């Protein structure tokens, strides 16, 4: 993983992805601030982003690595995304290698593997924390807070998950429906 280099515009994402389909790691690219229309047109943002996508489910990881999706997956994506960032393969679409190369898919067991040590701009951990007991949830939330820069880092949880405990004071709720938080000072 490329470390974020301050002053050079690196953007690092860390994902614990646990969704129905692994395309969401790519979907986060097109919905983030780095994807303004002028940057997309020049593809300059592709040189500034790194993504660590992790899961304990090896089948989900394999889907993310393959980055091949049915056309229905793109129904909520901006119109230009499929045409610009995917190529047709049989009856599916394959994410282009330049975008796929940004994503490092790896196996992580949150109960056994060491906590995160890099600094990330965005942590997306959707529908994962709910499966742990409360002490483990609080520990995971603190880990996320520790790797997000103050006043800039963003945490996205699943819609049924809520940030609680002492770490709650380290975040500001930005969107209650989508469970998006910004790291406070």
C-alpha positions as a Markdown table, in Angstrom:
| # | Residue | x | y | z |
|---|---|---|---|---|
| 1 | Unk | 0.0 | 0.0 | 0.0 |
| 2 | Unk | 1.2 | 3.5 | -0.8 |
| 3 | Unk | 1.4 | 5.6 | 2.3 |
| 4 | Unk | -0.2 | 9.0 | 2.2 |
| 5 | Unk | 2.4 | 11.7 | 1.5 |
| 6 | Unk | 1.4 | 15.0 | 3.0 |
| 7 | Unk | 1.6 | 17.9 | 0.6 |
| 8 | Unk | 1.6 | 15.7 | -2.5 |
| 9 | Unk | -2.1 | 15.0 | -2.6 |
| 10 | Unk | -2.2 | 11.2 | -1.9 |
| 11 | Unk | -5.5 | 9.9 | -0.9 |
| 12 | Unk | -5.7 | 6.6 | 0.9 |
| 13 | Unk | -8.8 | 4.6 | 1.6 |
| 14 | Unk | -9.2 | 1.6 | 3.8 |
| 15 | Unk | -12.2 | -0.6 | 3.3 |
| 16 | Unk | -13.6 | -3.4 | 5.4 |
| 17 | Unk | -16.1 | -4.5 | 2.8 |
| 18 | Unk | -19.0 | -6.8 | 3.7 |
| 19 | Unk | -21.7 | -6.1 | 1.1 |
| 20 | Unk | -23.7 | -8.3 | -1.2 |
| 21 | Unk | -21.3 | -7.5 | -4.1 |
| 22 | Unk | -17.7 | -6.4 | -4.1 |
| 23 | Unk | -18.3 | -3.7 | -6.7 |
| 24 | Unk | -18.8 | -1.2 | -3.8 |
| 25 | Unk | -15.1 | -0.7 | -3.5 |
| 26 | Unk | -15.1 | 0.7 | -7.0 |
| 27 | Unk | -18.4 | 2.5 | -6.4 |
| 28 | Unk | -16.8 | 4.5 | -3.5 |
| 29 | Unk | -14.3 | 5.9 | -6.0 |
| 30 | Unk | -17.0 | 7.4 | -8.2 |
| 31 | Unk | -18.9 | 8.8 | -5.3 |
| 32 | Unk | -16.0 | 10.4 | -3.5 |
| 33 | Unk | -14.7 | 14.0 | -3.6 |
| 34 | Unk | -11.8 | 13.0 | -5.7 |
| 35 | Unk | -14.1 | 12.3 | -8.6 |
| 36 | Unk | -15.2 | 15.7 | -9.6 |
| 37 | Unk | -16.1 | 15.8 | -13.3 |
| 38 | Unk | -13.0 | 17.7 | -14.4 |
| 39 | Unk | -10.6 | 15.3 | -12.6 |
| 40 | Unk | -12.5 | 12.3 | -14.0 |
| 41 | Unk | -12.1 | 13.6 | -17.5 |
| 42 | Unk | -8.4 | 13.9 | -17.1 |
| 43 | Unk | -8.1 | 10.8 | -14.9 |
| 44 | Unk | -5.6 | 12.6 | -12.7 |
| 45 | Unk | -7.2 | 11.3 | -9.6 |
| 46 | Unk | -6.1 | 7.8 | -10.5 |
| 47 | Unk | -2.5 | 8.7 | -9.6 |
| 48 | Unk | -3.5 | 10.0 | -6.2 |
| 49 | Unk | -5.6 | 7.2 | -4.7 |
| 50 | Unk | -4.8 | 3.9 | -3.0 |
| 51 | Unk | -7.3 | 1.6 | -1.6 |
| 52 | Unk | -6.9 | -1.3 | 0.8 |
| 53 | Unk | -10.0 | -3.5 | 0.5 |
| 54 | Unk | -10.2 | -6.3 | 3.1 |
| 55 | Unk | -12.5 | -9.0 | 4.1 |
| 56 | Unk | -12.5 | -12.3 | 6.0 |
| 57 | Unk | -14.6 | -13.9 | 3.2 |
| 58 | Unk | -12.3 | -15.2 | 0.5 |
| 59 | Unk | -15.1 | -15.5 | -2.0 |
| 60 | Unk | -16.0 | -11.8 | -1.6 |
| 61 | Unk | -12.3 | -11.0 | -2.0 |
| 62 | Unk | -12.1 | -13.0 | -5.2 |
| 63 | Unk | -15.0 | -11.1 | -6.7 |
| 64 | Unk | -13.3 | -7.8 | -5.8 |
| 65 | Unk | -10.1 | -8.9 | -7.4 |
| 66 | Unk | -11.9 | -10.0 | -10.6 |
| 67 | Unk | -13.7 | -6.7 | -10.8 |
| 68 | Unk | -16.3 | -8.1 | -13.3 |
| 69 | Unk | -19.9 | -7.1 | -12.9 |
| 70 | Unk | -23.3 | -7.5 | -14.5 |
| 71 | Unk | -24.8 | -4.3 | -16.2 |
| 72 | Unk | -27.4 | -4.0 | -13.4 |
| 73 | Unk | -24.7 | -3.2 | -10.9 |
| 74 | Unk | -24.2 | 0.2 | -12.6 |
| 75 | Unk | -27.8 | 1.4 | -12.4 |
| 76 | Unk | -26.9 | 3.8 | -9.6 |
| 77 | Unk | -23.6 | 4.9 | -11.0 |
| 78 | Unk | -23.0 | 8.1 | -13.0 |
| 79 | Unk | -23.8 | 7.6 | -16.7 |
| 80 | Unk | -20.2 | 8.0 | -17.7 |
| 81 | Unk | -18.6 | 5.6 | -15.3 |
| 82 | Unk | -19.3 | 2.3 | -17.1 |
| 83 | Unk | -18.3 | 3.8 | -20.5 |
| 84 | Unk | -15.1 | 5.4 | -19.2 |
| 85 | Unk | -13.9 | 2.9 | -16.5 |
| 86 | Unk | -15.1 | -0.5 | -17.7 |
| 87 | Unk | -14.8 | -2.6 | -20.8 |
| 88 | Unk | -17.4 | -5.2 | -22.0 |
| 89 | Unk | -16.4 | -8.8 | -21.5 |
| 90 | Unk | -19.0 | -11.4 | -22.6 |
| 91 | Unk | -22.2 | -10.2 | -20.9 |
| 92 | Unk | -20.4 | -8.4 | -18.1 |
| 93 | Unk | -18.2 | -5.3 | -17.6 |
| 94 | Unk | -14.6 | -5.5 | -16.4 |
| 95 | Unk | -13.2 | -2.5 | -14.5 |
| 96 | Unk | -10.2 | -1.1 | -16.4 |
| 97 | Unk | -6.7 | -2.1 | -15.1 |
| 98 | Unk | -5.8 | 1.4 | -14.2 |
| 99 | Unk | -8.6 | 1.6 | -11.7 |
| 100 | Unk | -8.2 | -2.0 | -10.6 |
| 101 | Unk | -4.5 | -1.4 | -9.8 |
| 102 | Unk | -5.5 | 1.1 | -7.1 |
| 103 | Unk | -7.2 | -1.6 | -5.0 |
| 104 | Unk | -5.2 | -4.1 | -2.9 |
| 105 | Unk | -7.5 | -6.8 | -1.8 |
| 106 | Unk | -6.3 | -8.8 | 1.2 |
| 107 | Unk | -7.6 | -11.1 | 3.9 |
| 108 | Unk | -8.0 | -9.6 | 7.3 |
| 109 | Unk | -9.5 | -11.1 | 10.4 |
| 110 | Unk | -10.4 | -8.2 | 12.7 |
| 111 | Unk | -10.3 | -10.5 | 15.7 |
| 112 | Unk | -6.8 | -11.9 | 15.1 |
| 113 | Unk | -4.9 | -9.5 | 12.8 |
| 114 | Unk | -3.0 | -6.6 | 14.2 |
| 115 | Unk | -4.8 | -3.2 | 14.2 |
| 116 | Unk | -4.3 | -0.8 | 11.4 |
| 117 | Unk | -1.1 | 1.2 | 11.5 |
| 118 | Unk | -1.2 | 3.5 | 8.4 |
| 119 | Unk | -3.1 | 6.7 | 8.3 |
| 120 | Unk | -6.2 | 6.8 | 6.0 |
| 121 | Unk | -8.4 | 9.5 | 4.8 |
| 122 | Unk | -11.5 | 7.3 | 4.7 |
| 123 | Unk | -12.5 | 4.1 | 6.5 |
| 124 | Unk | -15.6 | 2.3 | 5.2 |
| 125 | Unk | -16.7 | -0.5 | 7.5 |
| 126 | Unk | -20.2 | -1.3 | 6.5 |
| 127 | Unk | -22.2 | -4.0 | 8.3 |
| 128 | Unk | -19.3 | -5.6 | 10.0 |
| 129 | Unk | -19.1 | -4.1 | 13.5 |
| 130 | Unk | -22.6 | -5.3 | 14.3 |
| 131 | Unk | -21.4 | -8.9 | 14.5 |
| 132 | Unk | -19.0 | -8.2 | 17.4 |
| 133 | Unk | -19.6 | -7.9 | 21.1 |
| 134 | Unk | -19.7 | -4.4 | 22.5 |
| 135 | Unk | -16.1 | -4.3 | 23.9 |
| 136 | Unk | -14.8 | -5.4 | 20.5 |
| 137 | Unk | -16.9 | -2.8 | 18.7 |
| 138 | Unk | -15.5 | -0.1 | 20.9 |
| 139 | Unk | -12.0 | -1.3 | 20.3 |
| 140 | Unk | -12.6 | -1.3 | 16.5 |
| 141 | Unk | -14.1 | 2.2 | 16.6 |
| 142 | Unk | -11.0 | 3.4 | 18.5 |
| 143 | Unk | -8.8 | 1.8 | 15.9 |
| 144 | Unk | -10.6 | 3.6 | 13.2 |
| 145 | Unk | -10.3 | 6.9 | 15.0 |
| 146 | Unk | -6.6 | 6.3 | 15.5 |
| 147 | Unk | -5.9 | 5.9 | 11.8 |
| 148 | Unk | -8.0 | 8.9 | 10.6 |
| 149 | Unk | -6.5 | 12.4 | 10.6 |
| 150 | Unk | -8.2 | 14.9 | 12.9 |
| 151 | Unk | -10.6 | 17.3 | 11.2 |
| 152 | Unk | -10.3 | 15.5 | 7.8 |
| 153 | Unk | -10.8 | 11.7 | 8.2 |
| 154 | Unk | -14.1 | 10.2 | 7.4 |
| 155 | Unk | -15.7 | 7.1 | 8.8 |
| 156 | Unk | -18.6 | 5.3 | 7.0 |
| 157 | Unk | -20.6 | 2.7 | 8.9 |
| 158 | Unk | -23.5 | 0.5 | 7.9 |
| 159 | Unk | -27.0 | 1.9 | 8.1 |
| 160 | Unk | -27.8 | -0.2 | 11.2 |
| 161 | Unk | -24.5 | 0.6 | 13.0 |
| 162 | Unk | -24.1 | 3.4 | 15.4 |
| 163 | Unk | -20.9 | 4.9 | 16.8 |
| 164 | Unk | -21.0 | 4.8 | 20.6 |
| 165 | Unk | -18.7 | 4.7 | 23.7 |
| 166 | Unk | -15.9 | 7.2 | 24.5 |
| 167 | Unk | -14.7 | 7.3 | 20.9 |
| 168 | Unk | -18.0 | 8.9 | 19.9 |
| 169 | Unk | -16.6 | 12.2 | 21.2 |
| 170 | Unk | -13.8 | 12.0 | 18.5 |
| 171 | Unk | -16.3 | 12.2 | 15.6 |
| 172 | Unk | -19.0 | 14.5 | 14.3 |
| 173 | Unk | -22.0 | 13.0 | 12.6 |
| 174 | Unk | -22.2 | 14.3 | 9.0 |
| 175 | Unk | -25.1 | 12.2 | 7.7 |
| 176 | Unk | -27.4 | 10.3 | 10.0 |
| 177 | Unk | -29.1 | 8.2 | 7.3 |
| 178 | Unk | -25.8 | 7.1 | 5.7 |
| 179 | Unk | -23.9 | 6.9 | 9.0 |
| 180 | Unk | -21.0 | 9.1 | 7.8 |
| 181 | Unk | -18.8 | 10.7 | 10.5 |
| 182 | Unk | -15.9 | 13.1 | 10.4 |
| 183 | Unk | -13.0 | 12.8 | 12.8 |
| 184 | Unk | -12.8 | 15.8 | 15.2 |
| 185 | Unk | -9.8 | 17.5 | 16.6 |
